[in-house]
């Protein structure tokens, strides 16, 4: 192996070690947020932005709002697909929350004839007790329970053909 080959090989080994080290630190940091005995809830939410004829509406920014009794826990954004056959579809996967009662709704804004139309979906329960699986694991001396829900929320956001008031 040439001198430059050894240097490059050493750099890759160093980068790998750094990546692994940061990965371990990141995982430890996340687990510390949940305390010593906590439950993590994982679910997903998907839907489609459509016009009144049911055709998918592409490239729309969709925001998912996750709520509990105290208000909004967090929100996430994604863009509806422009690819066929899933044109207008959006997916929020691996929604991770502490155990509790959560609901959510999706919103989007679309500009039609130079007017912005805001669309809000209905409130949907995020947790369906009949579809859950429970796994408990020990990580760093702490027990973490992960609950995965097989159900997913499916929502349709319909964009009106006519802008109200025009």
Secondary structure, 3 states (H helix, E strand, C coil): CCHHHHHHHHHHHHHHHHHHHHHHHHHHHHHHHCCCEEEEEEEEEEEEEEECCCCECCCCEEEEEEEECCEEEEEEEEECCCCCCCCCEEEEEEEEEECCCCEEEEEEEEEECCEEEEEECCCEECCCHHHEEEEEEEECCEEEEEEEEEEEEEEEEEECCCCCCC
